[in-house]
Amino acid sequence: MAEQPMLKFTKIERDMPEKRPPDLRRTDFKEIYAEYATAKAAEQSSRCSQCGVPYCQSHCPLHNNIPDWLRLTAEGRLQEAYEVSQMTNTFPEICGRICPQDRLCEGNCVIEQSGHGTVTIGSVEKYITDTAWEEGWVQPIKPQVERTESVGIIGAGPGGLAAADVLRRQGVQVTIYDRYDRAGGLLTYGIPGFKLEKDVVMRRNDQLQEGGVTFELNCDVGTDISFADIRAKHDAVIIATGVYKTRDLQAPGVGGLGVERAIDFLTISNRKSFGDAVEEFESGRFNAKGKRVVVIGGGDTAMDCVRTSIRQGAESVKCLYRRDRANMPGSQREVANAEEEGVQFEWLTAPKGFVGDPVTGVMVQKMRLGAPDATGRQAPEVIEGADYVEDADLVIMALGFEPEDLPTLWGEPDLPVTRWGTVKTEYVTGATAVEGVYAVGDIVRGASLVVWAIKDGRDCAQAILEKFDSNAMMAAE
């Protein structure tokens, strides 16, 4: 009788792909994890307990069929595993790299709750699709029938790209408008290469373009083309702009040279990785080499900034966060990676102002955690008389992002927004109160995860297809 290919979590321990040594990885922007070998991917997949209620799947925004493709991988049926994984996820190799699995699928793995260590779901997901690309299993987009309807998508980030993929596969004519010179949004310019190497994103962009999606790049809606013109050209419009407006810090010295926004720092660093000539980097303004860098914030963007600074050759890198380690919003896995690479974390600290122009230091307030606030988290309180100055040559503010004022920027006062400035939509479909206009991703949710943007894009595209089909049936009657 053949051995059961699954349920091996009691005798096989959790084993992540090999991680490159910190002293090596801090010198470049390559991804820090190696690929699984085929045998190792099968071994780790075999640890899945195939539980009756797969909490990994229910806690994945896309509800990926995780137990199914783990079993297929354990059985050596990799092509089938890929086909199952891509049924629910447009970009599984991207999610496998950047999703916070410790908070989603892996964080809810049943065998971890029993003390056996979670299945390495993200690493296997990445391995499956990387193998699919290498073996030629990823098929070009070839609609069976071309449709006459067209959709304009504003924003080439994960939400917009996911919607474009679903629509184009059904023969819809799709044009994506984006302000940048490369598609991908934050996948291209916001996330560093050590988490997501850029060829992974570019091959998806190429796949969409070769499949018939039209990209209008270097196109800033409201300046180069009006929102009204886009609406006039298409049967439906999807707003997928993301949120790029940096939250401001009201403190003395803000605006001085050397006090910079995280999005600018990361975008310019990624441009350098592409080989672009970037004057702001060459001048030294956004180059951390030899500098004492202080990053303010505790989310994933802050982790990207501190780890990028290390790779640029900073003399020292410190991260100020107003709560403690247990209460920070960023991935604990990313914090551990940053510490290995030499980042120092200053917990329970907050900026009070900045010294010098160009900056020479950060005025820091020591904090303690008090009573819970409206979110249930302990609110930070200032410890009086405990201020000090942290020396700095470059300060990067990673305090989160807010939506731009789209109704004003685009001259569309009827576009409905919430009190937070996000676009107001119907649940699931993404439809707004403006006929034929939809919105997905961070511009609806606020700053969130790539996997949620992908889900929104897929759901919205499906709703638009159903609307088109309904209109066609009504016209035929």
C-alpha positions as CSV (number, residue, x, y, z in Angstrom):
1,M,0.0,0.0,0.0
2,A,1.4,3.4,-1.0
3,E,2.3,5.8,1.7
4,Q,-0.1,8.5,2.5
5,P,1.3,11.6,0.7
6,M,-0.1,14.0,3.3
7,L,-0.5,14.4,7.1
8,K,3.2,14.3,7.7
9,F,3.4,17.3,10.0
10,T,4.0,15.0,13.0
11,K,7.3,13.7,11.6
12,I,8.5,16.4,9.2
13,E,9.3,19.8,10.7
14,R,8.6,23.2,9.1
15,D,11.4,24.3,6.8
16,M,11.6,27.6,5.0
17,P,13.6,28.0,1.8
18,E,17.2,28.9,2.6
19,K,17.7,32.5,3.4
20,R,20.8,34.3,2.1
21,P,23.2,35.4,4.9
22,P,22.6,39.0,6.1
23,D,26.2,40.2,5.3
24,L,25.6,39.1,1.7
25,R,22.0,40.2,1.1
26,R,22.6,43.7,2.5
27,T,24.9,44.4,-0.4
28,D,22.3,44.0,-3.2
29,F,18.6,44.1,-4.0
30,K,18.1,40.5,-4.9
31,E,15.4,38.5,-3.1
32,I,16.6,37.1,0.2
33,Y,15.0,33.6,-0.1
34,A,16.2,30.9,-2.4
35,E,13.8,28.7,-4.3
36,Y,12.7,25.4,-3.0
37,A,14.0,22.3,-4.8
38,T,11.2,20.1,-6.2
39,A,11.7,17.5,-3.4
40,K,11.7,20.1,-0.7
41,A,8.5,21.7,-2.0
42,A,6.8,18.3,-2.1
43,E,8.1,17.5,1.4
44,Q,6.8,20.7,2.9
45,S,3.5,20.5,1.1
46,S,3.0,17.0,2.6
47,R,2.8,18.5,6.0
48,C,-0.7,19.9,5.3
49,S,-3.3,18.1,7.4
50,Q,-6.0,18.4,4.8
51,C,-8.3,19.6,7.5
52,G,-12.1,19.6,7.0
53,V,-12.4,23.3,7.6
54,P,-9.3,24.9,6.0
55,Y,-8.8,28.1,7.9
56,C,-5.9,29.0,5.7
57,Q,-8.3,29.2,2.8
58,S,-11.0,31.1,4.7
59,H,-8.4,33.7,5.9
60,C,-7.0,34.3,2.4
61,P,-8.8,37.3,0.8
62,L,-8.9,35.4,-2.5
63,H,-10.0,32.2,-0.8
64,N,-7.3,30.3,-2.7
65,N,-7.7,26.5,-2.9
66,I,-4.6,26.1,-0.7
67,P,-5.2,22.5,0.5
68,D,-5.8,21.3,-3.0
69,W,-2.6,22.7,-4.6
70,L,-0.6,21.6,-1.6
71,R,-1.7,18.1,-2.1
72,L,-1.0,18.2,-5.8
73,T,2.5,19.5,-5.1
74,A,3.1,16.7,-2.6
75,E,2.1,14.2,-5.2
76,G,4.4,15.8,-7.8
77,R,1.5,17.0,-10.0
78,L,2.9,20.6,-10.3
79,Q,1.2,21.6,-13.5
80,E,-2.2,20.8,-12.0
81,A,-1.2,22.6,-8.8
82,Y,-0.4,25.7,-10.9
83,E,-3.7,25.4,-12.7
84,V,-5.6,25.2,-9.4
85,S,-3.7,28.2,-7.9
86,Q,-4.3,30.5,-10.8
87,M,-8.0,29.8,-10.9
88,T,-8.5,32.1,-7.9
89,N,-5.4,34.3,-8.1
90,T,-4.2,36.4,-11.0
91,F,-0.6,36.8,-9.7
92,P,0.1,33.8,-7.3
93,E,3.9,34.2,-7.7
94,I,3.6,37.8,-6.5
95,C,1.4,37.0,-3.5
96,G,3.7,34.1,-2.6
97,R,6.5,36.7,-2.3
98,I,4.8,39.7,-0.6
99,C,1.7,38.6,1.2
100,P,2.0,38.8,5.0
101,Q,1.3,35.0,5.3
102,D,2.0,35.2,9.0
103,R,-1.1,37.3,9.4
104,L,-3.3,35.5,6.8
105,C,-3.1,31.9,5.6
106,E,-0.1,30.6,7.6
107,G,-1.2,32.5,10.7
108,N,-4.4,30.5,10.7
109,C,-2.9,27.1,9.8
110,V,-4.5,24.4,11.9
111,I,-1.3,22.5,12.6
112,E,0.4,25.6,13.9
113,Q,-2.4,25.9,16.4
114,S,-1.5,22.4,17.6
115,G,2.2,23.3,18.0
116,H,3.6,21.7,14.9
117,G,4.6,24.8,13.0
118,T,2.6,26.2,10.0
119,V,2.9,24.8,6.5
120,T,5.1,27.1,4.4
121,I,2.2,28.1,2.1
122,G,3.7,31.3,0.6
123,S,7.0,29.7,-0.4
124,V,5.2,26.8,-2.0
125,E,2.8,29.1,-3.9
126,K,5.8,31.1,-5.2
127,Y,7.6,27.9,-6.2
128,I,4.6,26.5,-8.1
129,T,4.1,29.6,-10.3
130,D,7.9,30.2,-10.9
131,T,8.1,26.6,-12.1
132,A,5.1,27.2,-14.3
133,W,6.8,30.1,-16.0
134,E,10.0,28.1,-16.5
135,E,8.2,25.1,-17.9
136,G,5.9,27.2,-20.2
137,W,2.7,26.3,-18.5
138,V,1.7,30.0,-18.2
139,Q,-0.4,30.4,-21.4
140,P,-0.7,33.7,-23.3
141,I,-4.0,35.5,-23.1
142,K,-6.1,34.5,-26.1
143,P,-9.8,35.4,-25.9
144,Q,-12.0,32.9,-27.7
145,V,-14.2,35.8,-29.0
146,E,-13.5,39.5,-29.2
147,R,-16.1,41.7,-27.7
148,T,-17.0,45.3,-28.7
149,E,-17.3,46.7,-25.2
150,S,-14.3,48.6,-23.8
151,V,-13.1,49.4,-20.3
152,G,-10.8,52.1,-19.3
153,I,-8.7,51.4,-16.1
154,I,-7.1,54.3,-14.3
155,G,-4.1,52.9,-12.5
156,A,-1.7,50.1,-13.4
157,G,-1.3,48.7,-9.9
158,P,-2.3,45.2,-8.7
159,G,-6.1,46.0,-8.7
160,G,-6.1,47.5,-12.1
161,L,-3.9,44.8,-13.6
162,A,-6.0,42.0,-12.1
163,A,-9.2,43.5,-13.5
164,A,-7.6,43.9,-16.9
165,D,-6.6,40.2,-16.9
166,V,-10.1,39.0,-16.2
167,L,-11.7,41.3,-18.7
168,R,-9.2,40.7,-21.5
169,R,-9.5,36.9,-21.2
170,Q,-13.2,37.4,-22.0
171,G,-12.5,39.5,-25.1
172,V,-13.2,42.9,-23.6
173,Q,-11.1,45.8,-25.1
174,V,-9.0,47.2,-22.2
175,T,-6.9,50.4,-21.9
176,I,-4.9,51.1,-18.8
177,Y,-3.9,54.7,-18.0
178,D,-1.1,55.3,-15.6
179,R,1.0,58.3,-14.5
180,Y,4.3,56.3,-14.4
181,D,6.5,55.2,-17.2
182,R,6.2,51.5,-16.3
183,A,3.1,49.5,-15.3
184,G,2.8,47.8,-11.9
185,G,2.1,50.7,-9.5
186,L,3.6,49.9,-6.1
187,L,4.6,46.5,-7.3
188,T,7.1,48.2,-9.6
189,Y,8.1,51.4,-7.8
190,G,6.9,50.9,-4.2
191,I,8.2,47.5,-3.2
192,P,11.9,46.9,-3.1
193,G,13.6,44.2,-5.2
194,F,14.7,42.2,-2.2
195,K,11.0,41.4,-1.6
196,L,9.8,41.4,-5.2
197,E,12.4,41.3,-8.1
198,K,11.1,43.4,-10.9
199,D,11.4,40.9,-13.7
200,V,8.5,39.0,-11.9
201,V,6.3,42.1,-12.4
202,M,7.5,42.9,-15.9
203,R,6.7,39.5,-17.3
204,R,3.1,39.9,-16.1
205,N,2.9,43.4,-17.7
206,D,4.3,41.9,-20.9
207,Q,1.8,39.1,-20.8
208,L,-1.1,41.6,-20.6
209,Q,0.3,43.7,-23.4
210,E,0.9,40.7,-25.6
211,G,-2.7,39.6,-24.8
212,G,-4.1,42.8,-26.2
213,V,-4.3,45.2,-23.2
214,T,-3.3,48.8,-24.3
215,F,-1.2,50.8,-21.9
216,E,-1.2,54.5,-21.9
217,L,1.8,55.3,-19.7
218,N,3.2,58.7,-18.6
219,C,-0.5,59.7,-18.6
220,D,-1.7,61.7,-15.6
221,V,-5.5,61.8,-15.5
222,G,-6.6,65.4,-14.9
223,T,-3.6,66.8,-16.7
224,D,-2.8,64.8,-19.8
225,I,-6.3,63.5,-20.3
226,S,-9.6,64.4,-18.5
227,F,-11.7,61.9,-16.6
228,A,-14.6,63.0,-18.7
229,D,-12.7,62.0,-21.9
230,I,-11.9,58.6,-20.5
231,R,-15.6,58.0,-19.7
232,A,-16.6,59.1,-23.2
233,K,-14.1,56.6,-24.8
234,H,-15.2,53.5,-22.8
235,D,-18.3,51.6,-21.8
236,A,-17.1,51.4,-18.2
237,V,-14.3,52.9,-16.2
238,I,-12.4,51.4,-13.2
239,I,-10.6,53.7,-10.8
240,A,-7.6,51.8,-9.4
241,T,-5.3,54.7,-8.5
242,G,-4.2,53.5,-5.1
243,V,-3.4,56.0,-2.4
244,Y,-0.1,57.9,-2.7
245,K,-0.6,61.0,-0.7
246,T,1.7,60.9,2.3
247,R,0.3,61.6,5.8
248,D,1.8,64.8,7.0
249,L,3.6,65.2,10.3
250,Q,3.0,68.6,11.9
251,A,6.3,69.4,13.6
252,P,9.0,72.0,13.5
253,G,11.5,71.4,10.7
254,V,9.2,69.4,8.4
255,G,9.9,70.4,4.8
256,G,13.6,70.9,5.4
257,L,16.2,69.3,3.2
258,G,16.8,65.7,4.3
259,V,13.3,65.2,5.7
260,E,11.8,63.1,2.9
261,R,8.7,61.0,2.1
262,A,8.9,57.2,2.0
263,I,7.2,57.0,-1.4
264,D,9.8,59.3,-3.0
265,F,12.7,57.4,-1.4
266,L,11.4,54.0,-2.5
267,T,10.4,55.1,-6.0
268,I,13.8,56.6,-6.7
269,S,15.6,53.6,-5.3
270,N,13.6,51.3,-7.6
271,R,14.3,53.5,-10.6
272,K,18.0,53.1,-9.9
273,S,17.5,49.3,-9.8
274,F,16.1,49.5,-13.3
275,G,19.2,51.4,-14.4
276,D,17.4,54.7,-14.9
277,A,19.4,58.0,-14.5
278,V,17.9,59.7,-11.5
279,E,19.2,63.1,-10.7
280,E,17.7,63.1,-7.2
281,F,19.8,60.0,-6.4
282,E,22.9,61.1,-8.1
283,S,22.9,64.4,-6.2
284,G,22.8,62.5,-3.0
285,R,19.4,63.7,-1.8
286,F,17.8,60.2,-1.9
287,N,21.0,58.2,-1.5
288,A,21.6,56.8,2.0
289,K,25.2,55.9,1.4
290,G,27.4,57.0,4.4
291,K,24.5,58.7,6.1
292,R,22.9,58.3,9.5
293,V,19.3,57.4,8.5
294,V,16.2,57.6,10.7
295,V,13.0,56.1,9.5
296,I,9.8,57.1,11.3
297,G,6.9,54.6,11.3
298,G,6.2,50.9,12.1
299,G,4.4,49.5,9.0
300,D,5.6,47.5,6.0
301,T,6.6,50.7,4.2
302,A,8.9,51.7,7.0
303,M,10.5,48.2,6.9
304,D,11.1,48.6,3.1
305,C,12.8,52.0,3.8
306,V,15.1,50.8,6.6
307,R,16.2,47.7,4.6
308,T,16.7,49.8,1.4
309,S,18.9,52.2,3.4
310,I,21.0,49.4,4.6
311,R,21.6,48.2,1.0
312,Q,22.4,51.8,-0.2
313,G,25.3,51.7,2.3
314,A,24.0,53.8,5.2
315,E,26.4,54.4,8.1
316,S,23.6,53.6,10.5
317,V,19.8,53.0,10.3
318,K,17.4,53.5,13.1
319,C,13.6,53.1,13.1
320,L,11.4,55.1,15.5
321,Y,8.1,53.7,16.4
322,R,5.7,55.1,19.0
323,R,4.4,51.8,20.2
324,D,6.3,48.6,21.2
325,R,7.2,45.7,19.1
326,A,4.1,43.7,19.9
327,N,1.9,46.5,18.7
328,M,3.6,47.5,15.5
329,P,1.5,47.0,12.3
330,G,4.3,45.7,10.1
331,S,5.1,42.1,9.5
332,Q,7.2,40.5,12.3
333,R,9.0,38.5,9.7
334,E,10.1,41.8,8.1
335,V,11.2,43.2,11.4
336,A,13.4,40.1,12.1
337,N,14.9,40.4,8.6
338,A,15.7,44.1,9.2
339,E,17.3,43.3,12.6
340,E,19.5,40.6,11.0
341,E,20.7,43.2,8.4
342,G,21.7,45.7,11.1
343,V,18.7,48.0,11.6
344,Q,18.2,49.3,15.1
345,F,14.6,49.7,16.4
346,E,13.9,52.4,18.9
347,W,10.5,51.4,20.4
348,L,8.2,53.8,22.2
349,T,9.6,56.9,20.5
350,A,8.0,59.6,18.4
351,P,9.4,62.6,16.6
352,K,8.8,66.1,18.1
353,G,10.6,68.0,15.4
354,F,13.7,68.2,13.3
355,V,17.0,70.0,13.8
356,G,18.8,71.8,11.0
357,D,18.2,72.5,7.4
358,P,19.7,70.3,5.9
359,V,18.6,68.1,8.8
360,T,21.2,67.1,11.5
361,G,18.9,65.4,14.0
362,V,15.4,64.3,15.1
363,M,13.9,65.7,18.3
364,V,12.6,62.5,19.9
365,Q,9.9,62.1,22.6
366,K,10.0,58.9,24.8
367,M,6.6,57.3,25.0
368,R,4.7,54.7,27.2
369,L,1.5,52.8,26.5
370,G,-1.6,54.0,28.3
371,A,-5.2,53.0,28.1
372,P,-6.7,51.4,25.0
373,D,-7.9,53.8,22.3
374,A,-11.0,53.4,20.0
375,T,-9.3,50.6,18.1
376,G,-8.6,48.7,21.3
377,R,-4.8,49.2,21.1
378,Q,-3.0,50.9,24.0
379,A,-2.5,54.6,23.1
380,P,1.0,56.0,23.3
381,E,1.5,58.7,25.9
382,V,4.4,61.2,26.1
383,I,6.9,60.7,29.0
384,E,7.5,64.3,30.1
385,G,11.2,65.4,30.4
386,A,12.6,62.4,28.5
387,D,13.2,64.1,25.2
388,Y,16.5,63.7,23.3
389,V,18.0,64.3,19.9
390,E,18.8,61.5,17.5
391,D,21.5,62.4,15.1
392,A,20.5,62.1,11.4
393,D,21.6,63.1,8.0
394,L,18.5,61.6,6.3
395,V,15.0,61.3,7.8
396,I,12.4,59.2,6.0
397,M,8.7,59.6,7.0
398,A,6.8,56.4,6.6
399,L,3.6,57.4,8.3
400,G,1.1,55.9,5.9
401,F,-0.9,57.1,2.9
402,E,-4.1,58.9,2.3
403,P,-6.2,59.2,-0.9
404,E,-5.9,62.2,-3.2
405,D,-8.9,64.5,-3.6
406,L,-10.0,62.9,-6.9
407,P,-13.3,64.8,-7.3
408,T,-11.3,68.1,-7.3
409,L,-8.3,66.8,-9.2
410,W,-10.4,65.4,-12.0
411,G,-13.2,68.0,-12.0
412,E,-15.8,65.4,-11.1
413,P,-17.8,66.7,-8.1
414,D,-20.4,63.9,-8.5
415,L,-17.8,61.2,-7.8
416,P,-18.9,60.0,-4.3
417,V,-16.3,59.8,-1.6
418,T,-16.3,58.9,2.1
419,R,-15.4,61.2,4.9
420,W,-11.9,59.7,4.7
421,G,-11.6,60.7,1.0
422,T,-11.8,57.1,-0.4
423,V,-14.2,56.4,-3.3
424,K,-17.6,55.2,-2.1
425,T,-18.6,52.0,-3.8
426,E,-21.0,49.0,-3.6
427,Y,-19.7,46.0,-1.7
428,V,-18.1,43.4,-4.0
429,T,-18.9,44.9,-7.4
430,G,-17.0,48.2,-6.8
431,A,-19.8,50.2,-8.6
432,T,-20.1,53.9,-7.7
433,A,-23.1,56.1,-7.8
434,V,-21.9,57.4,-11.2
435,E,-23.2,55.2,-14.0
436,G,-20.5,53.0,-15.5
437,V,-17.8,54.1,-13.0
438,Y,-16.2,51.5,-10.6
439,A,-13.4,51.6,-8.1
440,V,-11.1,49.0,-6.6
441,G,-8.2,48.5,-4.2
442,D,-6.7,51.1,-1.9
443,I,-8.6,54.0,-3.3
444,V,-11.7,52.3,-1.8
445,R,-10.2,50.5,1.2
446,G,-7.5,53.0,2.2
447,A,-3.9,51.7,2.3
448,S,-4.2,47.9,2.4
449,L,-2.7,44.7,1.0
450,V,-1.9,43.8,-2.6
451,V,-4.0,40.6,-2.2
452,W,-7.1,42.7,-1.4
453,A,-6.5,44.9,-4.4
454,I,-6.3,41.7,-6.6
455,K,-9.5,40.4,-5.1
456,D,-11.3,43.7,-5.7
457,G,-10.0,43.9,-9.3
458,R,-11.2,40.4,-10.1
459,D,-14.6,40.9,-8.4
460,C,-15.2,44.2,-10.2
461,A,-14.2,42.8,-13.6
462,Q,-16.7,39.9,-13.1
463,A,-19.5,42.4,-12.1
464,I,-18.7,44.5,-15.3
465,L,-18.9,41.3,-17.5
466,E,-22.3,40.5,-16.0
467,K,-23.5,44.0,-16.7
468,F,-22.3,43.8,-20.3
469,D,-24.0,40.4,-20.7
470,S,-27.2,41.8,-19.2
471,N,-27.1,44.8,-21.5
472,A,-26.6,42.6,-24.5
473,M,-29.5,40.4,-23.6
474,M,-31.8,43.4,-23.2
475,A,-30.7,44.8,-26.6
476,A,-31.4,41.5,-28.2
477,E,-35.0,41.3,-26.9
